[in-house]
Amino acid sequence: MKTNLIMTLILFLMMISVPLVTLADSEENKSTTAPKETTAAEESTEREAEAPSTTQKTETLTVSADGKVTEMSAEDYVYGAVCAEMPASFHKEALKAQAVASYTYVKWLTENADNPTDISDNSEIHQAFITEEELREKWGNSYSIYSQKVREAVESVMYEYLAYNGETAMTVFHGLSPGKTVSASDVWGNDVPYLKAVTAPGDKLSPDITSEVKLSKKEFVKPFSESEEDFDAAFKGIKKNDDGFVKEITFNKKNLSSTELRSAYGLKSPYFTAEKTKDGIKLTVYGKGHGVGMSQYSADYMARQGSSYEEILTHFYSGTKLISE
């Protein structure tokens, strides 16, 4: 009887212990094969612990904008620069590439400029910038949509910049190339290893690839002479590059490069051909801007073909490295 009672107790204990062992094994497997559920706040905290968010960084710039010297965050500056420099209708990956280029450029500027605390909104000096008030007027009913789109693009890449051999790159850019970009040495005379001539896919598809400027004989010779009688002699002084564009004009002891002629004639770019007309000369201009660095139109084209902002930047700034502060 006593023996039977003991055996009964042993069997009973074995029966109730088996489910507990199985449950324990099951819970252990869960912990190794499936992550535990977390709240959104917990998940955010875990991500921050693993990779600190770059948006926590703060930086202040002193900018001469809209005729006033103003202090603003670097993020607000980049946002205003992107809005001024690139159409908000462009693909978001193109906007990201522009944001990185704009931040890298201002970072380079503050590290190399004679007066790094004063950044101009004049695109002829530094890069363009537009205020919120101006954006509301510019975008009208589309303000909310465009503002959110550009903000998201800027925030997603803020404080990422391009470097070459450990130094901040001079990430210049332009609106539209004449079909391919040109090297810095061809425009400014100084070689920059990451600003070489590269293909600009899509630029020739732009409806704005060409523009025309007609000059009278007097207007054409004005940079060289006061007399329109010198027109034929000045026209003979035109020298072309391998692409058929006017490289320079030499006349009357003056030698003006295509970049100087662009300014003298008010052209959209320094890439143009010259053709005599009955009353003077017709200049056919290709592209928009100096043609060095990233072509914004091609950046949008590449993005719409599936390229990421990293791929766009790598294409136009050869050999640079993308760094996140």
JOTABEL-V610415 format. One record per helix or strand of 2 or more residues. SS is the DSSP state (H for helix, E for strand). FROM is the first residue (numbers start at 0). TO is the last residue. If there is no record, write none. Layout:
((SS,FROM,TO) (SS,FROM,TO))
//
This chain:
((H,1,32) (H,39,49) (H,53,55) (E,59,64) (E,67,72) (H,73,84) (H,91,111) (E,118,119) (H,131,156) (E,159,163) (E,166,167) (E,172,173) (H,183,187) (H,202,204) (E,209,215) (H,216,220) (H,227,235) (E,237,239) (E,245,250) (E,253,256) (H,257,264) (E,271,275) (E,279,285) (E,287,288) (E,293,294) (H,295,303) (H,308,315) (E,320,323))
//
